[in-house]
Amino acid sequence: MTSTPHQAHLSKKIVIFHPTSRFDAFLQNQRKKLLRLCIKLLKKRGSYPNFWILFDEPICRDILLNGFYEKELLYGMQHLAKNRKGIAIDVGANIGNHTIFFSQCFPQVISFEPAPENCGLIRANLYLNGINNVTLIEKGLGEKNATLTLANNDPTNTNNGFSISQSAENTYTQGNRQATVVRGDDELKDMEFSNGISIIKIDVEGMEPQVLYGLTKTIQKYQPIIFWEAFDHDSANESVKVLKNMGYEYFYHMTTTHSKNSFANKLHNSFGKSTYLIPLNECAKLDGMNVAVMNPI
């Protein structure tokens, strides 16, 4: 049986596009093998929550590898609040790392995050884990209503710092994004917390004192444990002054640093990390979370 000219034409192999070199194809195959191995290793990290993350972002990489970002500090915060039955407030929630951890430890979590792209990831992560005891408020907190400008324009970095202008308006616009900054006391005044507020965590890229001012009435009423970020004593002492005016007397720094010697510290941490609590004025390096309480720990 002879083939028709049309059938003979179809039997030929015709290269219509050749996008990949042999070396690129080899690399692609090796990447697939490496990716399969990495996925197997990541599945061994434990029964941690699932996260939608940005792969190249430092916080997200830590979540991917360890289950949570700053996991040891989170467990330390949980331990300090173990005898408290109230809610947790997360100011500067980022993509929800602390919020999701707190949702496992406290009956309710109220999270504040002004960056729209971060809020989208928080909502996705809450849905992904079936979490329903978190209230996300897509606003930032401050001492007063203000126009804010994003200091960070890198879409692969979720740490968004802000600068305050003198405008009386309370929204900022950058590109097509808008956010609102309000006083925490005003936002929480109509909410009732029958068992009080256990903790307030604040990580807002240098605006911690302003957030504390805006939460004065709430803090004085419920006297929660305050956790806040500051990486030098001058910045930390700005918040200490505010908290002392509210009646707080005891201040600590929570860290995973075991030794002042970096090599000794890395060697120690290779066998497992612990969390330490040091009086704030005795701590030479601030690399974790600062802590304020009414009574000594």
URGIZI-V339082 format. One record per helix or strand. SS is the DSSP state (@ for helix, = for strand). FROM is the first residue (numbers start at 1). TO is the last residue. Records with the same first field share a line. If there is no record, write none. Layout:
# URGIZI-V339082
SS: FROM-TO / FROM-TO
This chain:
# URGIZI-V339082
@: 5-10 / 22-45 / 58-66 / 71-80 / 97-103 / 116-128 / 184-188 / 208-214 / 216-222 / 233-245 / 262-269 / 280-282
=: 87-91 / 109-112 / 134-137 / 140-142 / 148-150 / 162-164 / 171-174 / 177-183 / 197-202 / 225-228 / 250-255 / 276-279 / 289-293
